[in-house]
Amino acid sequence: MRERTDNRKQRILDVLARRQKDLTIVLNNIHDPHNVSAVLRSCDAFGVGEAHLLYTDTPFPQLGHKSSASAKKWVEMKRHKSAREMVEGFRATGHQVLSTGFGPGAKSLTDWDMTKPTAVILGNEHDGVADELQTLVTDHIYIPMQGMVQSLNVSVAAAVILYEAFRQRMAKGMYETPGLTPEEIQDKFDGWIKK
């Protein structure tokens, strides 16, 4: 039993050492709880420890306790009431803020340097990113596709975007050096060990 506990503690420390403090996703009015859970699962899988929530026309959906929803235990969620304050907050910390979509200046996912501090905004399943955010964020990112259908489910799009960020960051060795300070790792460890 003690060995299992020690293994779990070490695994938590290993995961926290690879968290990318300066890479995040913004969920903007995503309705389907399965999509939200899947996005959070991708965040956890690719070392994103924090997701931001901007829900202006719908309440945040109730997430279940199934395996995909369990990722919410490992990904911190920060709620925002003001789109402007959220975007300004990202920019103040040096983040490039990208919105998914096909605006006039949209660039392919692979053309963006995802090793920079980055926040990617994902819009809802029906209307995309809210108009208010579209006026605040002029940098658009899209996933190049070769088929007749030119859109992906929002949770699939999040996984593809986060994988590209992961690929770029792995190539630069960014998962080799802790993105969190020792104090931040200890603080998160203390919280996680109770879960």
C-alpha positions in Angstrom: 0.0 0.0 0.0 2.8 2.4 0.9 4.5 1.7 -2.4 1.4 2.6 -4.3 1.0 5.8 -2.4 4.7 6.7 -3.1 4.2 5.9 -6.8 1.1 8.1 -6.9 3.0 11.0 -5.2 5.9 10.7 -7.7 3.5 10.6 -10.6 1.8 13.8 -9.4 5.2 15.5 -9.1 6.3 14.3 -12.6 3.0 15.6 -14.1 3.3 19.0 -12.3 7.0 19.3 -13.5 5.7 19.2 -17.1 2.8 21.7 -16.8 3.0 24.5 -19.2 2.2 27.6 -17.2 2.0 29.9 -20.3 -0.3 27.8 -22.5 -4.0 27.9 -22.0 -7.4 27.4 -23.6 -10.5 29.7 -23.3 -13.9 28.0 -23.4 -16.4 30.5 -24.8 -20.0 29.5 -24.3 -19.4 25.8 -25.1 -22.8 24.2 -24.4 -22.2 20.4 -24.5 -20.8 19.0 -21.3 -19.2 16.2 -23.2 -17.3 18.7 -25.3 -16.1 20.6 -22.3 -15.0 17.4 -20.5 -13.1 16.3 -23.6 -11.4 19.7 -23.9 -10.3 19.5 -20.3 -9.0 16.0 -20.8 -6.9 17.2 -23.8 -5.6 20.1 -21.6 -4.4 17.6 -19.0 -2.9 15.3 -21.6 -0.8 18.0 -23.1 0.3 19.7 -19.9 -2.1 22.6 -19.8 -2.9 23.1 -16.1 -5.4 25.9 -16.5 -8.5 26.6 -18.6 -10.4 29.9 -18.8 -14.1 30.1 -18.9 -16.0 33.0 -20.5 -19.7 32.2 -20.5 -21.9 35.2 -21.4 -25.0 33.7 -23.0 -25.3 30.3 -21.3 -24.4 28.9 -17.9 -21.3 26.6 -17.6 -22.6 23.1 -18.2 -22.8 20.5 -15.4 -19.9 18.0 -15.8 -20.5 14.4 -14.8 -18.2 12.1 -12.9 -17.2 9.8 -15.7 -13.6 9.2 -16.7 -13.5 12.1 -19.2 -15.0 14.5 -16.8 -12.5 13.5 -14.1 -9.9 15.7 -15.9 -11.6 18.6 -14.2 -9.8 17.5 -11.0 -6.4 18.1 -12.6 -7.1 21.3 -14.7 -7.8 24.5 -12.8 -10.8 26.5 -14.2 -10.8 30.3 -14.0 -14.0 32.1 -14.7 -14.2 35.5 -16.2 -17.1 37.9 -16.4 -15.6 40.5 -18.8 -14.1 39.5 -22.2 -12.1 42.8 -22.3 -10.6 42.3 -18.9 -9.7 38.7 -19.7 -8.0 39.5 -23.0 -6.2 42.5 -21.5 -5.0 40.3 -18.6 -3.5 37.8 -21.1 -1.8 40.6 -23.1 -0.4 42.1 -19.9 1.4 38.8 -19.2 2.8 38.7 -22.7 0.4 36.1 -24.2 -0.5 36.0 -27.8 -4.3 35.7 -27.9 -5.6 33.6 -30.8 -9.2 33.0 -31.7 -10.3 30.0 -33.7 -12.0 31.1 -37.0 -11.6 32.1 -40.6 -11.2 35.9 -40.3 -9.4 37.8 -43.0 -6.0 37.6 -41.3 -6.5 33.9 -40.2 -3.3 31.8 -40.4 -2.9 28.1 -40.3 -2.2 26.4 -37.0 1.3 25.4 -38.2 2.2 29.0 -39.0 1.9 30.2 -35.3 4.7 29.9 -32.9 3.0 28.1 -30.1 6.2 28.1 -27.9 5.3 31.7 -27.1 3.0 32.3 -24.2 -0.4 31.6 -25.8 -4.1 31.6 -25.1 -6.4 30.0 -27.7 -10.1 30.9 -27.6 -12.6 28.2 -28.7 -16.1 29.2 -29.6 -19.3 27.3 -29.1 -20.7 24.5 -31.3 -23.2 26.7 -33.2 -22.0 30.3 -33.4 -18.3 30.1 -32.9 -16.4 32.7 -30.9 -18.7 35.5 -29.5 -18.8 38.8 -31.4 -17.4 40.7 -28.4 -14.3 38.6 -28.4 -14.0 38.8 -32.2 -13.7 42.6 -31.9 -11.0 42.3 -29.1 -9.0 39.5 -30.8 -7.8 40.0 -34.3 -5.4 37.1 -34.6 -7.2 34.0 -35.9 -6.0 30.4 -36.1 -7.5 27.7 -38.2 -6.7 24.0 -38.7 -5.9 23.2 -42.4 -8.1 20.4 -43.7 -8.2 18.5 -46.9 -11.8 17.2 -47.0 -15.2 18.5 -48.0 -16.1 19.3 -44.4 -14.2 22.4 -43.2 -14.9 22.3 -39.5 -14.2 19.9 -36.6 -16.0 19.3 -33.4 -14.8 21.9 -30.8 -13.2 19.2 -28.6 -11.4 17.6 -31.6 -10.2 21.1 -32.7 -8.9 21.7 -29.1 -7.0 18.4 -29.2 -5.4 19.2 -32.6 -4.4 22.7 -31.5 -2.9 21.5 -28.2 -1.1 18.7 -29.9 0.6 21.1 -32.3 1.6 23.3 -29.3 2.9 20.2 -27.6 4.9 19.2 -30.7 6.5 22.6 -31.0 7.3 22.8 -27.3 8.7 19.3 -27.1 11.1 20.2 -30.0 12.3 23.1 -27.9 12.7 21.0 -24.7 10.0 23.0 -22.9 8.7 19.9 -21.1 12.1 19.1 -19.8 12.3 22.2 -17.5 9.5 22.8 -15.0 7.2 25.6 -16.1 6.0 26.1 -12.5 8.1 27.4 -9.6 9.0 24.9 -6.8 6.5 26.8 -4.6 3.8 26.5 -7.2 4.5 22.8 -7.7 4.3 22.2 -3.9 1.1 24.2 -3.6 -0.6 22.2 -6.4 0.9 18.9 -5.1 -0.7 19.6 -1.7 -4.1 20.1 -3.3 -3.8 17.2 -5.7 -2.7 14.7 -3.1 -6.0 15.0 -1.4 -8.0 14.1 -4.6 
